[in-house]
Amino acid sequence: MSDVTAPGRPSATRPRSGFAARFGPSNKRVFPWVLMAPTLIILFAIGVYPFLYALYMAGQNIILSKPYLPRFFVGSYQYQSVIQDPEFWHALRVTLIFTVEAVFIEFWLGLGLALLFKRAIRGASVFRLLILIPMILPPLVAALIWRYMFFPGAGLVTHYIGGLVSFFGLSEPPFLSSPNWALQTLIFVDIWQWTPFMFLMMTAGLASIPRQPYEAAEIDGASSWRVFWTITMPLLRPAILIAVVIRTMDAFRTYELIVVMTRGGPGNATTTLNVLLTKTGLEFFDASRASAISLLMMLIIIVMSFVFIRVFRSRTEVAE
């Protein structure tokens, strides 16, 4: 039988050439990069390029409100200026208080709710939905709602709490107008909105724990408290690590809640690093100093995440 190819069909043995041969599926080394190219381009455009440009700007003296000033390389001057600024350290202190207190309470509340719903409760699906509603709300909407609820004299919360405390001869608490109250009020709102996230993560972690260790503990007659600390918590550590790291990074850069409710005030009582960054870049137009603050924030978040991971890993290895 003669080797004749049907008209209009390319020969199966004919070697391909051109674009298909260089970048097509037949080229096992290049074709995977062709598939990843759109994702890599997007990541470079929204991640790598802004980071490199921020590094460049932090090494200059760019003040957008003073375009007549000459631009020249200043090295590490912007970082030194930020680190020597007391306002930066005050903002860092406020940020750490807000982050640590909010995440700590959110974690234990979320874990407690997850353990509660692990039991058979009538109407559990409805209660779960109600618990998740705050997390569904956009942060800007939640901040506006609570701002009006804490409005002096007319807000829902201030009206009822003011009436309650006046019964005992006390004055209405200045939730958003007092430096001692404002930060704790913001922490309360953040706990209200993001405890559902911890609840979801802990529920998923508890569902992944096998039943066999609990059955062995029941046979041994271990108490509920001992079962919790020796079985539940060690097996829940991977979920705890993921939830705490994600929530810490998110709380550390909280912006909408603070700006809408207090604008960083009263005074600078609720001025976090993210608020300070925005004021520096968008109100004073000091782009170089703002870039230095943003890079220092990124460094702090990386260090915090690294410490969390090392601590949890070391404890897990000790437990094993």
TORTORTI-321381 format. One line per 2 residues: their letters; for each residue z, x, y of C-alpha. Coordinates in Angstrom, 2 decimals, padded with zeros to 5 digits. Example, Ala and Ser with C-alpha at 12.3 -4.5 7.8 and 13.67 -1.06 7.14 Angstrom:
2
as = 007.80 012.30 -004.50 ~ 007.14 013.67 -001.06 $
end
This chain:
320
ms = 000.00 000.00 000.00 ~ -001.03 001.46 003.32 $
dv = 001.62 001.98 006.01 ~ 000.25 -000.44 008.60 $
ta = 002.37 -001.89 011.36 ~ 001.84 -005.52 012.31 $
pg = 000.08 -005.97 015.62 ~ 002.43 -006.40 018.58 $
rp = 005.44 -004.85 016.76 ~ 006.58 -001.30 017.33 $
sa = 006.79 000.96 014.31 ~ 010.26 001.17 012.77 $
tr = 009.89 004.91 012.41 ~ 008.53 005.52 015.89 $
pr = 011.07 007.54 017.92 ~ 012.35 005.88 021.08 $
sg = 011.99 007.60 024.40 ~ 012.93 007.07 028.03 $
fa = 015.95 005.13 029.31 ~ 016.78 003.43 025.98 $
ar = 016.89 006.74 024.15 ~ 019.16 008.36 026.76 $
fg = 021.56 005.52 027.52 ~ 021.07 002.98 024.70 $
ps = 023.22 002.27 021.63 ~ 021.45 004.98 019.66 $
nk = 023.09 007.63 021.83 ~ 026.66 007.54 020.51 $
rv = 028.00 009.99 023.10 ~ 026.61 008.41 026.27 $
fp = 026.51 004.68 025.46 ~ 030.36 004.17 025.51 $
wv = 030.43 005.62 029.04 ~ 027.62 003.25 030.04 $
lm = 029.74 000.31 028.87 ~ 032.80 001.58 030.75 $
ap = 030.90 002.47 033.92 ~ 031.46 -000.86 035.79 $
tl = 035.21 -000.76 035.10 ~ 035.47 002.90 036.10 $
ii = 033.57 002.26 039.33 ~ 035.88 -000.63 040.24 $
lf = 039.01 001.41 039.40 ~ 037.75 004.28 041.53 $
ai = 036.93 001.93 044.43 ~ 040.29 000.12 044.48 $
gv = 042.58 002.83 043.10 ~ 041.46 006.43 043.20 $
yp = 039.58 006.42 046.51 ~ 042.39 004.71 048.53 $
fl = 044.91 007.14 047.02 ~ 042.79 010.18 047.95 $
ya = 042.18 008.76 051.43 ~ 045.93 008.18 051.89 $
ly = 046.53 011.82 050.96 ~ 043.97 012.85 053.57 $
ma = 045.47 010.64 056.28 ~ 049.02 011.83 055.55 $
gq = 047.85 015.36 056.30 ~ 046.42 014.39 059.71 $
ni = 047.84 013.05 062.99 ~ 045.87 009.80 063.16 $
il = 047.34 007.22 065.57 ~ 044.92 004.32 065.88 $
sk = 046.36 003.16 069.22 ~ 045.61 006.61 070.70 $
py = 042.02 007.39 069.67 ~ 041.73 009.96 072.47 $
lp = 044.13 012.34 070.69 ~ 042.40 015.12 068.74 $
rf = 042.70 014.92 064.97 ~ 043.78 018.06 063.15 $
fv = 045.48 019.06 059.92 ~ 049.29 018.99 060.13 $
gs = 050.14 019.82 056.53 ~ 053.50 018.43 055.38 $
yq = 054.69 017.56 058.89 ~ 054.39 013.77 058.33 $
yq = 056.52 013.95 055.18 ~ 059.15 016.08 056.91 $
sv = 059.23 013.72 059.88 ~ 059.71 010.69 057.63 $
iq = 062.43 012.34 055.52 ~ 064.34 013.42 058.64 $
dp = 064.19 009.91 060.13 ~ 067.48 007.94 059.70 $
ef = 065.49 004.69 059.77 ~ 063.70 005.75 056.57 $
wh = 066.98 006.36 054.76 ~ 068.39 003.06 056.00 $
al = 065.28 001.25 054.71 ~ 065.58 003.09 051.38 $
rv = 069.24 002.07 051.10 ~ 068.41 -001.59 051.82 $
tl = 065.54 -001.46 049.31 ~ 067.73 000.00 046.57 $
if = 070.50 -002.55 047.18 ~ 067.99 -005.39 047.08 $
tv = 066.24 -004.06 043.95 ~ 069.29 -003.10 041.89 $
ea = 071.33 -006.22 042.66 ~ 068.42 -008.65 042.19 $
vf = 067.08 -007.10 038.96 ~ 070.56 -006.74 037.45 $
ie = 071.45 -010.40 037.99 ~ 067.98 -011.63 037.01 $
fw = 068.15 -009.73 033.74 ~ 071.49 -011.13 032.63 $
lg = 070.65 -014.65 033.75 ~ 067.28 -014.49 031.98 $
lg = 068.88 -013.12 028.82 ~ 071.60 -015.79 028.90 $
la = 069.04 -018.57 029.28 ~ 066.91 -017.10 026.47 $
ll = 069.92 -017.00 024.14 ~ 070.83 -020.55 025.13 $
fk = 067.35 -021.91 024.43 ~ 067.24 -020.06 021.13 $
ra = 069.49 -022.82 019.82 ~ 068.22 -026.30 019.10 $
ir = 068.49 -028.24 022.37 ~ 067.19 -031.74 022.89 $
ga = 064.44 -031.74 025.54 ~ 064.18 -027.93 025.53 $
sv = 060.48 -027.98 026.44 ~ 061.17 -030.02 029.59 $
fr = 063.99 -027.71 030.67 ~ 061.78 -024.66 030.06 $
ll = 059.12 -026.14 032.32 ~ 061.69 -026.79 035.05 $
il = 062.97 -023.23 034.78 ~ 059.46 -021.78 035.14 $
ip = 058.54 -023.76 038.27 ~ 059.97 -021.20 040.78 $
mi = 057.91 -018.39 039.24 ~ 054.72 -020.47 039.51 $
lp = 055.12 -020.84 043.28 ~ 053.39 -018.19 045.42 $
pl = 055.96 -015.90 047.08 ~ 054.79 -016.96 050.54 $
va = 055.30 -020.66 049.75 ~ 058.73 -020.02 048.22 $
al = 059.78 -018.00 051.26 ~ 058.69 -020.76 053.65 $
iw = 060.53 -023.40 051.64 ~ 063.80 -021.46 051.66 $
ry = 063.41 -020.47 055.30 ~ 063.40 -024.13 056.30 $
mf = 066.21 -024.92 053.86 ~ 068.38 -022.23 055.50 $
fp = 067.38 -023.24 059.04 ~ 070.60 -023.37 061.14 $
ga = 071.91 -026.90 061.56 ~ 068.82 -028.69 060.22 $
gl = 068.06 -027.10 056.87 ~ 068.97 -028.85 053.65 $
vt = 071.24 -026.06 052.42 ~ 072.92 -025.41 055.77 $
hy = 073.44 -029.14 056.34 ~ 075.32 -029.77 053.10 $
ig = 077.14 -026.45 052.92 ~ 078.06 -026.73 056.60 $
gl = 079.47 -030.20 055.99 ~ 081.38 -028.94 052.95 $
vs = 082.98 -025.95 054.65 ~ 083.75 -027.96 057.80 $
ff = 085.97 -030.13 055.61 ~ 088.15 -027.03 055.16 $
gl = 087.99 -026.13 058.84 ~ 085.40 -023.36 058.43 $
se = 082.16 -022.79 060.32 ~ 078.67 -022.94 058.86 $
pp = 077.68 -019.65 057.17 ~ 075.03 -017.74 059.18 $
fl = 072.72 -017.25 056.20 ~ 069.79 -015.61 058.02 $
ss = 071.31 -014.66 061.37 ~ 074.13 -012.38 060.22 $
pn = 073.57 -008.83 058.93 ~ 076.25 -009.41 056.29 $
wa = 074.65 -012.61 055.01 ~ 070.90 -012.07 055.45 $
lq = 070.35 -009.51 052.69 ~ 072.43 -011.44 050.16 $
tl = 070.50 -014.61 051.04 ~ 067.22 -012.82 050.33 $
if = 068.60 -011.55 047.03 ~ 069.61 -015.10 046.10 $
vd = 066.09 -016.41 046.76 ~ 064.53 -013.55 044.78 $
iw = 066.87 -014.31 041.86 ~ 065.91 -017.98 042.04 $
qw = 062.21 -017.17 041.88 ~ 062.07 -014.32 039.36 $
tp = 064.80 -015.09 036.84 ~ 062.16 -017.19 034.97 $
fm = 060.15 -013.99 034.43 ~ 063.12 -012.35 032.72 $
fl = 063.66 -015.56 030.76 ~ 060.08 -015.44 029.44 $
mm = 060.29 -011.74 028.53 ~ 063.65 -012.11 026.77 $
ta = 062.46 -015.23 024.92 ~ 059.45 -013.31 023.63 $
gl = 061.66 -010.38 022.65 ~ 064.13 -012.58 020.77 $
as = 061.26 -014.28 018.93 ~ 060.03 -010.89 017.68 $
ip = 063.38 -009.95 016.09 ~ 063.34 -010.49 012.30 $
rq = 065.83 -012.83 010.69 ~ 067.02 -010.43 007.96 $
py = 069.56 -008.44 010.06 ~ 071.27 -011.67 011.14 $
ea = 071.47 -012.89 007.54 ~ 073.07 -009.61 006.50 $
ae = 075.56 -009.88 009.36 ~ 076.48 -013.42 008.32 $
id = 077.15 -012.22 004.77 ~ 079.37 -009.42 006.13 $
ga = 081.24 -011.92 008.30 ~ 080.45 -010.22 011.63 $
ss = 081.48 -012.06 014.79 ~ 078.90 -013.40 017.26 $
wr = 079.90 -010.81 019.86 ~ 079.46 -007.95 017.39 $
vf = 076.11 -009.33 016.22 ~ 074.94 -009.48 019.84 $
wt = 075.82 -005.85 020.66 ~ 074.89 -004.25 017.32 $
it = 071.78 -006.24 016.36 ~ 070.33 -008.26 019.22 $
mp = 070.58 -005.72 022.03 ~ 069.28 -002.68 020.09 $
ll = 066.31 -004.64 018.70 ~ 065.65 -006.15 022.13 $
rp = 065.42 -002.80 023.93 ~ 061.59 -002.56 023.97 $
ai = 061.34 -005.97 025.66 ~ 064.19 -005.07 028.02 $
li = 062.44 -001.83 029.01 ~ 059.15 -003.56 029.79 $
av = 060.81 -006.40 031.70 ~ 063.15 -004.19 033.74 $
vi = 060.47 -001.65 034.67 ~ 057.96 -004.30 035.74 $
rt = 060.52 -006.30 037.68 ~ 062.00 -003.18 039.33 $
md = 058.61 -002.04 040.57 ~ 057.87 -005.54 041.85 $
af = 061.24 -005.98 043.59 ~ 061.02 -002.52 045.14 $
rt = 057.87 -003.51 047.04 ~ 058.89 -007.07 047.98 $
ye = 057.28 -007.99 051.29 ~ 056.35 -011.68 051.79 $
li = 059.87 -012.99 051.15 ~ 061.50 -010.66 053.66 $
vv = 058.89 -010.95 056.40 ~ 058.74 -014.75 056.28 $
mt = 062.50 -015.34 056.14 ~ 063.97 -012.58 058.34 $
rg = 061.13 -010.31 059.58 ~ 063.36 -007.39 058.65 $
gp = 066.25 -008.62 060.81 ~ 068.67 -009.38 062.18 $
gn = 068.26 -005.97 063.74 ~ 067.17 -003.86 060.80 $
at = 069.62 -005.31 058.26 ~ 066.85 -006.41 055.89 $
tt = 064.22 -003.79 056.74 ~ 063.03 -002.41 053.41 $
ln = 060.58 000.43 052.89 ~ 057.67 -001.98 052.58 $
vl = 058.61 -003.69 055.86 ~ 059.04 -000.30 057.56 $
lt = 055.64 000.76 056.22 ~ 053.97 -002.37 057.61 $
kt = 055.63 -001.99 061.01 ~ 054.62 001.66 061.22 $
gl = 051.01 001.04 060.25 ~ 050.24 -002.39 061.74 $
ef = 052.56 -002.59 064.77 ~ 052.72 001.03 065.93 $
fd = 049.30 001.92 064.42 ~ 050.59 005.30 063.20 $
as = 048.26 005.51 060.21 ~ 049.25 009.02 059.16 $
ra = 052.98 008.29 059.14 ~ 052.39 005.02 057.28 $
sa = 050.35 006.88 054.65 ~ 053.20 009.36 054.18 $
is = 055.70 006.50 053.74 ~ 053.45 004.79 051.18 $
ll = 053.07 007.98 049.15 ~ 056.82 008.58 049.21 $
mm = 057.34 005.00 048.01 ~ 054.92 005.62 045.14 $
li = 056.79 008.81 044.22 ~ 060.14 006.97 044.20 $
ii = 058.74 004.20 041.96 ~ 057.31 006.76 039.53 $
vm = 060.65 008.61 039.34 ~ 062.57 005.37 038.80 $
sf = 060.19 004.26 036.04 ~ 060.41 007.68 034.37 $
vf = 064.22 007.56 034.43 ~ 064.25 004.04 032.94 $
ir = 061.92 005.07 030.12 ~ 063.87 008.25 029.31 $
vf = 067.22 006.45 029.29 ~ 066.00 003.61 027.06 $
rs = 064.23 005.99 024.68 ~ 067.28 008.24 024.34 $
rt = 069.52 005.25 023.60 ~ 067.04 003.89 021.07 $
ev = 066.88 007.26 019.29 ~ 070.70 007.44 019.21 $
ae = 070.90 003.91 017.80 ~ 068.38 004.75 015.09 $
end
